[in-house]
């Protein structure tokens, strides 16, 4: 039996005897797929699951949901205040090093709005 991994597209083969009961065949195929899934990182599996779930979310709600999901991966909310985790709390490069000048930074900022209707966080 052959199945295709939905994350990477690789073929996952299961050695199944033709006389096995269908339930046993499915269990073996599932076990082999689970073994294959362990070759993927947690981030790859999570991105796949998020993409699957986003198809069920109305388009106008997607930006805020994606923001909330990634924020929860990067930090936590304590007493109503969002705090980045230790690894993400400090930058490696300054804004000047990354963007070069203030005009480019303003361009980047204007295109990096959170997507909430009426949001004034990124207003100029």
C-alpha positions in Angstrom: 0.0 0.0 0.0 1.3 3.5 -0.8 0.2 6.8 0.6 1.4 10.3 -0.1 2.6 12.6 2.7 0.5 15.8 2.6 3.5 17.9 4.0 6.4 16.9 1.7 4.7 14.8 -1.0 6.9 11.8 -0.4 5.4 8.3 -1.0 5.1 6.3 2.2 5.0 2.6 1.5 3.5 0.0 3.8 4.3 -3.7 3.5 0.9 -5.3 3.8 0.0 -8.9 3.1 -3.0 -9.3 0.9 -4.8 -11.7 3.2 -4.8 -9.2 6.2 -8.1 -7.9 7.5 -8.8 -4.3 6.2 -8.6 -2.9 9.8 -5.1 -4.4 10.2 -4.1 -3.0 6.8 -5.2 0.5 7.9 -3.5 0.2 11.2 -0.2 -0.7 9.5 -0.6 2.2 7.0 -1.3 4.6 9.8 1.7 3.4 11.8 4.0 3.8 8.8 2.6 7.3 8.2 3.1 8.3 11.8 6.7 7.0 11.6 7.2 9.1 8.5 5.7 12.2 10.2 8.4 12.0 12.8 10.9 13.0 10.1 9.2 16.4 9.9 9.9 19.2 12.4 7.2 20.4 14.8 7.1 23.7 12.8 6.5 21.9 9.5 3.6 19.9 11.0 2.2 22.9 12.7 2.3 25.0 9.5 0.5 22.2 7.6 -2.2 22.0 10.3 -2.7 25.8 10.3 -3.0 25.9 6.5 -5.6 23.1 6.7 -7.7 25.0 9.3 -7.4 28.4 7.6 -9.5 27.1 4.6 -12.4 26.9 7.0 -12.0 30.4 8.3 -13.7 33.3 6.5 -11.2 35.4 4.5 -11.8 38.6 6.4 -11.0 36.9 9.7 -7.7 35.2 8.5 -5.3 38.0 9.2 -6.2 38.3 12.9 -6.3 34.6 13.4 -2.9 34.1 11.8 -1.5 37.0 13.9 -3.0 35.4 17.1 -1.6 31.9 16.3 1.9 33.2 15.6 1.8 35.5 18.6 0.9 32.6 20.8 3.9 30.6 19.4 6.3 33.5 20.0 5.2 34.6 23.5 2.4 34.8 26.1 -0.1 37.3 27.5 0.3 38.2 31.1 -2.3 40.5 32.8 -3.5 41.5 29.4 0.0 42.5 28.1 1.7 40.5 25.3 5.3 39.6 26.0 7.7 37.9 23.6 9.5 34.8 24.7 13.2 35.2 25.6 14.5 34.0 22.2 12.3 36.5 20.3 12.4 39.4 22.6 15.7 40.9 21.3 16.7 41.5 17.7 19.9 40.4 16.1 20.1 43.4 13.8 19.0 47.0 14.1 16.4 48.5 11.9 19.1 50.6 10.1 21.1 47.4 9.4 18.1 45.6 8.0 16.2 48.3 6.1 19.0 50.8 5.4 17.1 54.1 6.0 14.0 55.6 7.5 12.0 55.9 4.2 12.4 52.1 3.6 11.4 51.4 7.2 8.2 53.5 6.7 7.4 51.7 3.5 7.8 48.3 5.3 5.8 49.5 8.3 2.9 50.7 6.1 2.7 47.3 4.4 3.0 45.3 7.6 -0.2 46.4 9.3 -2.0 43.9 11.5 -5.1 43.7 9.3 -7.7 44.5 11.8 -10.4 46.8 10.4 -10.0 50.3 11.9 -6.6 49.5 13.5 -4.7 52.6 14.3 -1.6 50.8 15.5 0.1 51.3 12.1 -1.5 54.6 11.1 0.8 57.3 9.9 
